[in-house]
Each structure stands twice: as structure tokens, then as C-alpha cells.
Amino acid sequence: MAVKMRLTRMGDKKSPFYRIVVIDSRKAQSGEYIDKIGYVDPLKSPAEIVIDVDKAKDWLSKGVQPTETVRSYLIKAGAMEQPAKLSAPKTNDKKKKKN
């Protein structure tokens, strides 16, 4: 079972907030989750980010893979360390034919 840490959208139309949840990667975005780690309210200025750092570290030690957005929130909250070097984005560079 591939378990991920990702965002689940909550809230009304045009007033979203997001929960940071641990969920099976095969489930729907708003499906049943295993554990709630925190939440993000992007409408507040600055965006309100609340994360239970102990729960997050526990799940990360068990091998849960966070999405890129959740990874950035975890780094801001201090649950993860920022990697020394970020990997380059994957590209589809195809060799050009010479005629």
C-alpha cells in the first residue's frame, strides 16, 4: 500500500482551506484518510499553516511520501530539513534530427 501525505480541499465555494492528511495514494482526493496532520488556510494574510510536527515526523519515519506542496509546508514548520540541493525538474528533451 502506497501511503502519501497530501492536501485535501475543504470549505465552501471560493473560500477554500486544506487539510494535510495521510492517505492511501489510490483513494480519491477527498476520500477517507488515515490521519490528519494539520491544516492550511491560504486566504489569511500571511497564510496560516498549522502542523502537528510530532505526528508528521512519526509518519515520515514510517516512509510516508509527502507531495511537493506538503513538503514545502513541512520544511516551513520544521518537521523536515530542506535538502542541500534540489533536483532539476524532469524534461522531455528529444534530440533534433539533422537533415
C-alpha positions in Angstrom: 0.0 0.0 0.0 1.5 3.3 -1.1 0.8 5.9 1.6 1.2 9.6 0.9 0.9 12.9 2.8 -1.2 15.3 0.7 -3.7 18.1 0.8 -7.5 17.6 0.9 -9.7 20.6 -0.1 -12.3 21.7 2.4 -14.5 24.8 2.7 -17.2 26.5 0.7 -17.1 27.7 -2.9 -14.4 30.4 -3.3 -13.3 30.1 0.3 -11.1 27.0 0.5 -8.9 25.7 3.2 -6.9 22.5 3.1 -6.2 19.6 5.5 -2.9 17.9 5.5 -3.7 14.2 5.7 -2.0 10.8 5.4 -3.9 8.8 2.9 -3.6 5.8 0.6 -2.5 7.2 -2.8 -5.2 5.2 -4.6 -8.0 6.9 -2.8 -9.9 9.9 -4.1 -8.7 13.4 -3.2 -11.5 13.9 -0.6 -11.7 10.2 0.3 -11.3 8.6 3.7 -7.9 9.3 5.2 -5.8 7.5 7.8 -4.7 10.5 9.9 -5.0 14.3 10.0 -1.6 16.1 10.4 -2.7 19.8 10.2 -4.3 22.4 8.0 -3.5 25.3 5.7 -5.7 28.5 5.4 -4.4 30.3 2.3 -7.0 33.1 2.5 -5.4 34.7 5.6 -2.6 37.0 5.1 0.0 35.5 5.6 -1.3 32.0 5.0 -2.0 30.2 8.2 -0.1 26.8 8.4 -0.8 24.6 11.4 1.0 21.2 11.5 1.4 18.7 14.4 5.2 18.3 14.0 5.4 15.1 16.2 2.8 13.3 14.1 4.4 14.5 10.9 7.9 13.2 11.9 6.4 9.9 13.0 4.7 9.3 9.7 7.8 10.4 7.8 9.9 7.9 9.7 7.4 5.2 8.7 8.1 6.0 5.0 5.2 8.2 4.0 6.0 10.3 0.9 4.8 13.9 1.0 3.7 15.8 -2.1 5.8 18.8 -3.2 3.4 21.3 -1.7 3.2 19.4 1.6 7.0 19.0 1.6 7.3 22.8 1.4 4.9 23.3 4.3 6.7 20.7 6.4 10.0 22.5 5.8 8.4 25.8 6.9 7.0 24.1 10.1 10.4 22.5 10.9 9.2 18.9 10.5 11.6 18.3 7.7 15.0 19.6 6.7 15.5 21.3 3.4 17.6 19.2 1.1 21.1 20.6 0.3 20.5 20.5 -3.4 17.1 20.5 -5.2 16.8 18.1 -8.1 16.2 19.6 -11.5 12.8 19.2 -13.0 12.3 16.4 -15.4 12.1 17.4 -19.1 11.4 15.7 -22.3 14.3 16.8 -24.4 14.3 14.9 -27.7 17.3 15.0 -30.0 16.7 17.0 -33.1 17.2 15.3 -36.5 19.7 16.8 -38.8 18.9 16.8 -42.4 
